[in-house]
Amino acid sequence: MSILITEAAAKEIKSIIKDQSLPNEQTRLRVGVKGGGCSGFSYTLDLTEEAPSEADQVIECNGVQILCNERAMLYLSGVEIDFRDEVMGRGFVFKNPNATSTCGCGSSFTA
């Protein structure tokens, strides 16, 4: 399985890259997890110009290059990243089939 980015999320990521004047071809989205949050793990997203390391998987989805290290991929395989812009807030939303529970805000999970 892989990491999926919806068209809405890809459009927002490309907009951020453009707004921050980052080099389009070299900028990648690093997706990961870290300990913490309400439920044990929280998601991390970072734009980086670093070349992939040997431990990284490189994925392309909807025109966005994604980097995810092998350890994080254990928790993120099959995750879908979406972007919502609604009255109650805007931001990236994760749908993770590996999560056994999530917190109310959706930014952390248990696996």
Rosetta blueprint (number, residue, H / E / L):
1 M L
2 S L
3 I L
4 L E
5 I E
6 T L
7 E H
8 A H
9 A H
10 A H
11 K H
12 E H
13 I H
14 K H
15 S H
16 I H
17 I H
18 K H
19 D H
20 Q L
21 S L
22 L L
23 P L
24 N L
25 E L
26 Q L
27 T L
28 R E
29 L E
30 R E
31 V E
32 G E
33 V E
34 K E
35 G E
36 G L
37 G L
38 C L
39 S L
40 G L
41 F E
42 S E
43 Y E
44 T E
45 L E
46 D E
47 L E
48 T E
49 E L
50 E L
51 A L
52 P L
53 S L
54 E L
55 A L
56 D E
57 Q E
58 V E
59 I E
60 E E
61 C E
62 N L
63 G L
64 V E
65 Q E
66 I E
67 L E
68 C E
69 N E
70 E H
71 R H
72 A H
73 M H
74 L H
75 Y H
76 L H
77 S L
78 G L
79 V L
80 E E
81 I E
82 D E
83 F E
84 R E
85 D E
86 E E
87 V L
88 M L
89 G E
90 R E
91 G E
92 F E
93 V E
94 F E
95 K E
96 N L
97 P L
98 N L
99 A L
100 T L
101 S E
102 T E
103 C L
104 G L
105 C L
106 G L
107 S L
108 S E
109 F E
110 T E
111 A L
